[in-house]
Amino acid sequence: MSRLSYRDAVDFLYRLETSKIKLGLERTVNLLEVSGNPHHRFESIHVAGTNGKGSVACYLNSILFHNGMRTGLFTSPHLVDYRERIRVDGNVISRGDLADLVAELEAPILETGASYFEATTVLAFEHFARKAIDVGVIEVGMGGRLDSTNVLKPALSCITSIDFDHVKYLGRTRTRIAGEKAGIIKPGVPVVCGCLSVRASAVIRSIAASRKSRVFEVGRDASFKPLRMDIDGSTFEYAGPGGTRLVELETPGLHHIANAATALLAVDVLRGRGFDISDEAVGAGLGRAKWPGRFQVLRRRPPVICDAAHNVSGTRILVRSLKALDMAGIVTVFGVLRDKDYGGMLSLLSGCSERFVLTKPDSKRALPLVRLKAAARELGLGFDATASVEKAVKIARGLCGTGRPMLICGSLYALGEAMEVLNYRPYRVRVC
């Protein structure tokens, strides 16, 4: 029996979160050595990117699961429950398993000075090793080069997109950010990229060439063509090294199509690396993958859409997707963290939103409501405001009535709180 209750284990981890972000691999390496280097006991795929990395990881996890493999999926952050970060075969880690792991590693976590994310990374790798997974699909937390997940020696690296986010840590130009994310490229290990700008592509290709790693890129080595998108899902045509195929997704959203195309290119490359992945597994994996909070239609009448867009580039494609669905009269619940370009996000959202309900997520990093209101006034937006996400959702419900769509976006923290109000539990969802 665990020496810790589940609640005590999670409280211990959350106390680690109060420290500043720590970049570098030394503490993670030390903690992994204490644990017997569990990350050496399973194959891995490493996924970085400004936006879309969680979705690509989810798609790959689902494809490999439906191919008969035992899979581990490590993502961040969570929406409602810490356990969403660590999944085996699509299901979150059990409370008992998490409590046992924290009880065993509590002392070395403190001795090594590991941060919240570093400790979480090692807990995930240890859990995956104990569950004897075949392959782990591991999402980078932030950046790549100095992220704690960069201890892996993967079969494949993926870089989904390059744009502005976390500029304090990653740099204030796309080329600097590209260099940080390209830090996950390992000697001789191929890298699959989503649609990149010319400059970002050049940076990644240069670094890959120096490490004798081949680059495969959507837009050069593969392409996709959206054919249908409505509130019930989407269909697109993919053409890549493995041929052409028609793909159906459960979810709408132009970004889902682009991310699924990146995952398909990754499958083509993995096949060349000796992975025997069937076409049936690809179809079932993409068709059944569920990724909570990413252009997710929680309700259809009236529509309630939750999206994780938390920066300008993510918001831009969110707005394009909403316009493609021809939605009108949208009421947008918006809460954001203070280090984001919230003015730019609001400006983009104003092109599809009739009214806003501004709010403040329950996070120390949240933007004060007074600053968000000032930005909305400057843009001439119509809005209501409340510091409570729960109240914001209720206000939006009243404004929507029986027909107008509701959008919730701006921050995963706001999204998680709204999901609880709407009685949606992402930790109960099997994502494959």
C-alpha positions in Angstrom: 0.0 0.0 0.0 1.2 3.5 -0.9 2.7 5.6 1.9 0.9 8.6 0.3 -2.7 9.1 -0.5 -3.5 10.2 -4.1 -4.4 13.7 -2.8 -1.1 14.0 -0.9 0.8 12.9 -3.9 -0.8 15.5 -6.2 -0.4 18.2 -3.5 3.3 17.3 -3.3 3.6 17.8 -7.1 1.7 21.0 -7.1 4.0 22.4 -4.5 6.9 21.9 -6.9 5.0 24.1 -9.4 5.5 27.2 -7.3 9.2 27.3 -8.3 10.4 29.1 -11.4 10.7 27.3 -14.7 14.0 25.5 -14.8 15.6 24.8 -18.2 18.3 22.2 -18.7 18.7 18.4 -18.5 21.0 17.9 -15.5 18.2 17.4 -12.9 16.2 15.2 -15.1 19.2 13.0 -16.0 20.1 12.7 -12.3 16.5 11.7 -11.3 16.3 9.2 -14.2 19.5 7.6 -13.1 18.1 7.1 -9.6 15.1 5.4 -11.2 17.2 3.1 -13.4 16.8 5.1 -16.6 13.3 3.9 -17.4 13.3 5.8 -20.7 15.7 3.3 -22.1 13.2 0.5 -21.8 10.8 1.6 -24.5 10.9 3.0 -28.0 9.8 6.6 -28.4 8.6 9.3 -30.7 9.4 12.9 -29.7 7.1 15.7 -30.7 7.8 19.5 -30.5 6.2 22.6 -32.0 4.5 25.9 -31.1 1.0 24.6 -31.9 -0.4 21.2 -32.8 2.2 19.0 -31.0 -0.3 17.5 -28.6 -2.7 16.7 -31.5 0.0 15.1 -33.6 1.1 13.1 -30.6 -2.5 12.0 -29.9 -3.0 10.9 -33.6 0.3 8.9 -33.6 -0.6 7.3 -30.3 -4.0 6.3 -31.6 -2.6 4.9 -34.8 0.1 2.8 -33.0 -2.5 1.6 -30.5 -4.8 0.4 -33.2 -1.8 -1.3 -34.8 -1.7 -3.6 -31.8 1.1 -1.8 -29.8 1.0 -1.0 -26.1 1.4 2.8 -26.1 2.3 5.5 -23.6 1.2 9.1 -24.2 2.8 12.0 -22.3 1.4 15.5 -22.8 1.0 18.8 -21.0 -0.6 20.7 -19.5 -3.7 18.9 -18.2 -7.2 20.4 -18.4 -8.9 19.2 -15.3 -7.0 16.3 -13.7 -3.2 15.9 -13.4 -3.4 12.3 -14.5 -4.4 13.4 -18.1 -0.6 14.0 -18.7 0.2 10.3 -18.4 -1.8 7.7 -20.4 -1.2 4.1 -21.3 -3.3 2.7 -24.2 -5.3 5.9 -24.1 -6.3 5.8 -20.4 -5.0 8.0 -17.7 -2.7 6.6 -15.0 -4.7 5.3 -12.0 -4.7 7.2 -8.7 -3.1 4.3 -7.0 -0.2 4.0 -9.5 0.5 7.7 -9.3 0.5 7.7 -5.5 2.9 4.8 -5.5 5.3 6.4 -7.9 5.3 9.7 -6.0 5.9 7.8 -2.7 8.9 6.1 -4.2 10.4 9.1 -5.9 9.5 11.9 -3.4 12.9 11.8 -1.7 15.1 11.8 -4.9 12.8 14.5 -6.4 13.6 16.7 -3.5 17.3 15.8 -3.4 17.8 16.5 -7.1 15.9 19.8 -6.9 13.7 18.6 -9.8 10.9 21.0 -11.0 7.3 20.1 -11.4 7.6 19.3 -15.0 10.9 17.5 -14.6 9.4 15.3 -11.9 6.3 14.7 -14.0 8.5 13.7 -17.0 10.3 11.1 -14.9 7.1 9.8 -13.3 5.7 9.3 -16.8 8.7 7.4 -18.0 8.8 5.2 -15.0 5.1 4.4 -15.3 5.6 3.6 -19.0 8.5 1.3 -18.2 6.5 -0.5 -15.5 3.6 -1.0 -17.8 5.9 -2.5 -20.5 4.8 -0.2 -23.3 6.1 -0.8 -26.8 6.3 2.8 -27.7 5.9 6.2 -26.0 4.7 9.3 -27.8 6.3 12.1 -25.9 5.2 15.8 -26.2 7.8 18.4 -25.5 6.8 20.8 -22.6 8.4 24.0 -23.9 10.9 24.6 -26.7 12.9 21.4 -27.1 16.7 21.8 -26.7 16.6 22.3 -22.9 13.2 20.6 -22.3 13.4 17.8 -19.8 12.0 15.3 -22.3 15.1 15.9 -24.5 16.8 13.0 -22.8 15.2 10.6 -25.2 16.8 8.8 -28.1 13.7 8.4 -30.3 13.0 6.5 -33.4 11.6 9.7 -34.9 11.4 13.4 -34.0 8.5 15.7 -35.1 8.3 19.5 -35.2 4.7 20.5 -35.9 4.9 24.3 -36.3 7.1 27.3 -35.5 5.6 30.6 -34.2 5.8 33.1 -31.4 5.1 31.7 -27.9 7.2 31.7 -24.6 9.4 34.3 -26.2 11.0 35.1 -22.8 12.6 31.6 -22.9 12.8 30.7 -26.6 13.6 33.9 -28.3 11.9 36.8 -30.1 12.3 35.7 -33.7 11.0 32.6 -35.5 14.5 31.6 -36.4 15.6 31.6 -32.8 12.5 29.6 -31.8 13.1 27.2 -34.7 16.6 26.6 -33.4 15.4 25.8 -29.9 12.8 23.4 -31.2 15.3 21.8 -33.6 17.3 20.9 -30.4 15.3 17.7 -30.3 16.9 16.4 -33.5 19.2 13.5 -32.8 22.1 12.3 -34.9 20.9 10.0 -37.7 17.3 10.2 -36.5 14.8 11.5 -39.2 12.6 14.5 -38.4 9.1 15.1 -39.7 7.9 18.7 -39.9 4.5 20.2 -40.4 3.9 23.3 -42.6 6.8 25.7 -41.9 7.9 29.1 -43.1 10.8 29.3 -45.4 13.1 30.6 -42.7 12.1 28.2 -40.0 12.5 25.3 -42.5 16.0 26.5 -43.4 17.0 26.6 -39.7 15.7 23.1 -39.1 17.3 21.7 -42.3 20.6 23.2 -41.4 20.7 21.7 -37.9 19.4 18.4 -39.2 22.1 18.3 -41.9 24.8 18.9 -39.3 23.5 15.8 -37.4 23.1 13.7 -40.6 19.3 13.6 -40.0 16.9 13.5 -42.9 14.0 16.0 -42.9 10.5 15.2 -44.2 8.2 18.2 -44.5 4.5 18.7 -45.1 4.3 20.9 -48.2 7.4 19.4 -49.7 7.3 15.7 -49.2 3.6 15.4 -48.5 0.4 17.4 -49.1 -3.2 17.5 -48.0 -6.4 18.8 -49.5 -9.5 19.4 -47.3 -12.7 18.0 -48.9 -15.4 18.4 -46.3 -15.7 20.1 -42.9 -18.8 20.4 -40.8 -19.7 20.3 -37.1 -19.6 16.4 -37.2 -16.1 16.1 -38.6 -13.9 16.5 -41.6 -12.6 14.6 -44.6 -9.4 15.3 -46.5 -7.1 13.8 -49.1 -3.5 13.0 -48.1 -0.6 12.4 -50.6 2.8 11.3 -49.3 5.7 8.9 -49.7 3.3 6.0 -49.0 0.7 7.0 -51.5 -2.6 8.8 -51.5 -5.5 8.1 -49.2 -8.8 9.6 -48.1 -9.0 10.4 -44.4 -12.0 11.0 -42.1 -11.7 12.7 -38.7 -14.3 12.8 -35.9 -13.6 16.4 -35.3 -13.8 19.5 -37.5 -11.0 22.2 -37.6 -8.5 23.1 -40.3 -5.7 22.6 -37.8 -6.9 19.0 -37.1 -6.5 18.3 -40.8 -3.0 19.8 -40.9 -2.0 17.9 -37.8 -3.4 14.6 -39.1 -1.4 15.1 -42.3 1.8 15.6 -40.2 1.0 12.4 -38.3 0.4 10.5 -41.7 3.8 11.7 -42.9 5.3 10.5 -39.7 3.7 7.1 -40.3 5.2 7.0 -43.8 8.7 7.7 -42.3 8.2 5.1 -39.5 7.4 2.5 -42.0 10.7 3.2 -43.6 12.3 2.7 -40.2 11.0 -0.8 -39.8 7.6 -0.1 -38.1 5.0 -2.4 -39.6 1.9 -0.2 -39.5 -1.2 -1.3 -41.4 -3.5 0.9 -43.4 -6.3 -0.3 -41.3 -4.6 0.9 -38.1 -4.0 4.3 -39.7 -7.7 4.6 -40.6 -9.0 3.4 -37.3 -6.4 5.5 -35.3 -7.2 8.7 -37.0 -11.0 8.1 -37.1 -11.2 7.3 -33.4 -8.6 9.7 -31.9 -10.1 12.1 -29.4 -8.1 15.1 -28.1 -10.1 17.0 -25.5 -10.2 20.8 -25.8 -8.8 21.1 -29.3 -11.6 22.5 -31.5 -13.8 20.1 -29.6 -17.6 20.3 -30.1 -18.9 19.7 -26.5 -22.5 20.3 -27.5 -24.2 20.6 -30.8 -27.5 22.3 -30.1 -26.6 25.1 -29.6 -23.0 24.5 -30.5 -20.4 24.8 -27.7 -16.8 24.7 -29.0 -13.7 24.5 -26.8 -10.4 25.3 -28.3 -6.9 25.4 -26.8 -5.8 28.4 -28.9 -3.6 30.4 -26.5 -1.4 32.5 -28.9 -1.9 34.5 -32.1 -1.0 31.8 -34.5 -3.4 29.3 -32.9 -6.2 31.9 -32.7 -5.7 32.7 -36.4 -6.4 29.1 -37.5 -9.2 28.8 -35.0 -11.0 31.8 -36.6 -10.4 30.4 -40.1 -12.0 27.1 -39.0 -15.0 28.9 -37.5 -15.6 30.9 -40.6 -15.3 27.7 -42.7 -18.2 26.2 -40.6 -20.2 29.4 -41.4 -21.1 30.0 -37.8 -22.8 33.3 -36.9 -23.5 35.2 -33.7 -20.8 33.5 -31.7 -20.5 34.4 -28.0 -16.8 33.9 -26.9 -15.7 33.2 -23.4 -12.1 34.4 -23.2 -9.5 34.2 -20.5 -5.8 34.4 -21.0 -2.4 34.3 -19.4 -0.5 37.6 -19.0 2.5 36.6 -21.2 0.3 36.2 -24.3 -0.5 38.7 -27.0 -4.1 39.0 -25.8 -4.7 42.2 -27.9 -3.8 40.4 -31.1 -5.9 37.4 -30.1 -9.0 39.5 -29.3 -8.6 41.4 -32.6 -8.6 38.1 -34.6 -11.6 36.8 -32.6 -13.6 39.9 -33.2 -13.8 38.8 -36.8 -16.1 35.9 -35.9 -17.5 36.8 -32.4 -20.6 38.9 -31.9 -20.0 39.4 -28.1 -17.3 38.5 -25.6 -17.5 37.3 -21.9 -14.1 38.2 -20.5 -12.8 36.2 -17.5 -9.7 35.4 -15.5 -8.4 31.8 -15.2 -7.5 30.5 -11.7 -3.7 30.7 -12.3 -1.0 32.9 -10.9 0.0 33.6 -14.5 -3.5 34.8 -15.5 -3.9 38.3 -17.0 -5.7 40.6 -14.6 -9.3 41.2 -15.7 -8.8 45.0 -15.7 -6.1 44.8 -18.3 -8.2 42.5 -20.5 -11.2 44.8 -20.3 -9.0 47.8 -21.2 -7.8 45.9 -24.3 -11.4 45.0 -25.3 -12.5 48.7 -24.9 -9.6 49.8 -27.1 -10.7 47.5 -29.8 -14.3 48.6 -29.5 -15.6 45.2 -28.6 -18.9 44.5 -26.9 -18.4 42.5 -23.7 -19.4 41.3 -20.3 -16.8 40.5 -17.7 -16.4 38.5 -14.5 -13.3 37.1 -12.7 -15.0 33.7 -12.3 -14.9 31.3 -15.3 -17.9 29.5 -13.9 -19.9 32.8 -13.9 -18.6 33.6 -17.4 -19.9 30.3 -18.8 -23.3 31.0 -17.2 -23.4 34.5 -18.6 -22.5 33.2 -22.1 -25.3 30.6 -21.8 -27.8 33.3 -21.2 -26.5 35.3 -24.2 -26.5 32.3 -26.4 -30.1 31.2 -25.6 -31.3 28.3 -27.7 -29.5 29.0 -30.9 -26.2 31.1 -30.8 -22.9 29.2 -30.7 -20.6 29.5 -27.7 -16.8 29.5 -28.1 -14.4 29.0 -25.1 -10.7 29.8 -25.7 -7.7 31.8 -24.7 -6.1 29.5 -22.2 -6.1 25.8 -21.3 -6.6 26.9 -17.7 -9.8 28.7 -18.6 -10.8 25.7 -20.8 -10.4 23.3 -17.9 -12.5 25.3 -15.6 -15.2 25.7 -18.2 -15.3 22.0 -18.8 -15.9 21.4 -15.1 -18.9 23.8 -15.2 -20.2 22.0 -18.3 -19.8 18.6 -16.5 -17.2 17.3 -19.0 -14.4 15.1 -17.6 -11.5 14.8 -20.0 -9.7 12.4 -17.7 -12.5 9.8 -18.3 -12.0 9.9 -22.0 -10.0 7.2 -23.8 -8.1 9.2 -26.4 -7.7 6.3 -28.9 
